[in-house]
Amino acid sequence: MTITIKEDFIAEEEIKKSRFICHLKRVYTEEEARAFISEIKKSIIRRIIIVPPLL
């Protein structure tokens, strides 16, 4: 089974005073993926970023 992303998506959840933010974006190349990750890293001040490995 393959799961794909139809459109860009952002979700936020606050749990015990911690804020969790999820950004999803459909990309077609590794270069697009790296640019998206870089953009997210610049936009968030205090963060831990988890990126799944490229398959």
C-alpha positions as a LaTeX table, in Angstrom:
\begin{tabular}{lrrr}
\hline
Residue & $x$ (\AA) & $y$ (\AA) & $z$ (\AA) \\
\hline
Met1 & 0.00 & 0.00 & 0.00 \\
Thr2 & 1.30 & 3.43 & $-0.93$ \\
Ile3 & 0.33 & 6.56 & 0.98 \\
Thr4 & 0.72 & 9.91 & $-0.76$ \\
Ile5 & 0.09 & 13.53 & 0.12 \\
Lys6 & $-2.62$ & 15.20 & $-1.97$ \\
Glu7 & $-2.08$ & 18.74 & $-0.69$ \\
Asp8 & 0.07 & 20.70 & 1.74 \\
Phe9 & $-0.97$ & 20.28 & 5.36 \\
Ile10 & $-0.07$ & 21.81 & 8.73 \\
Ala11 & $-1.36$ & 20.51 & 12.07 \\
Glu12 & $-0.68$ & 21.73 & 15.62 \\
Glu13 & $-1.27$ & 19.90 & 18.87 \\
Glu14 & $-0.54$ & 21.12 & 22.39 \\
Ile15 & 0.16 & 18.45 & 24.99 \\
Lys16 & 1.26 & 19.30 & 28.53 \\
Lys17 & 2.55 & 22.77 & 27.57 \\
Ser18 & 4.50 & 21.38 & 24.60 \\
Arg19 & 3.51 & 22.33 & 21.06 \\
Phe20 & 3.83 & 19.77 & 18.28 \\
Ile21 & 3.65 & 20.99 & 14.69 \\
Cys22 & 3.42 & 18.75 & 11.63 \\
His23 & 4.16 & 20.07 & 8.12 \\
Leu24 & 3.42 & 17.88 & 5.10 \\
Lys25 & 4.15 & 18.81 & 1.50 \\
Arg26 & 4.06 & 16.80 & $-1.68$ \\
Val27 & 7.40 & 16.95 & $-3.46$ \\
Tyr28 & 8.68 & 15.26 & $-6.58$ \\
Thr29 & 12.46 & 15.53 & $-6.21$ \\
Glu30 & 15.00 & 15.25 & $-3.44$ \\
Glu31 & 15.98 & 18.87 & $-4.13$ \\
Glu32 & 12.38 & 20.01 & $-3.48$ \\
Ala33 & 12.33 & 18.00 & $-0.24$ \\
Arg34 & 15.59 & 19.52 & 0.99 \\
Ala35 & 14.36 & 23.05 & 0.14 \\
Phe36 & 11.12 & 22.43 & 2.06 \\
Ile37 & 12.97 & 21.11 & 5.12 \\
Ser38 & 15.33 & 24.10 & 5.01 \\
Glu39 & 12.36 & 26.49 & 4.81 \\
Ile40 & 10.72 & 24.87 & 7.87 \\
Lys41 & 13.98 & 24.94 & 9.87 \\
Lys42 & 14.30 & 28.70 & 9.25 \\
Ser43 & 10.70 & 29.42 & 10.30 \\
Ile44 & 10.81 & 27.78 & 13.74 \\
Ile45 & 12.96 & 29.20 & 16.54 \\
Arg46 & 12.96 & 26.48 & 19.24 \\
Arg47 & 12.55 & 23.10 & 17.73 \\
Ile48 & 13.37 & 19.48 & 17.35 \\
Ile49 & 12.88 & 18.44 & 13.74 \\
Ile50 & 12.19 & 14.84 & 12.81 \\
Val51 & 12.51 & 13.99 & 9.13 \\
Pro52 & 11.86 & 10.47 & 7.87 \\
Pro53 & 14.59 & 8.99 & 5.68 \\
Leu54 & 14.17 & 9.39 & 1.94 \\
Leu55 & 12.98 & 6.14 & 0.42 \\
\hline
\end{tabular}
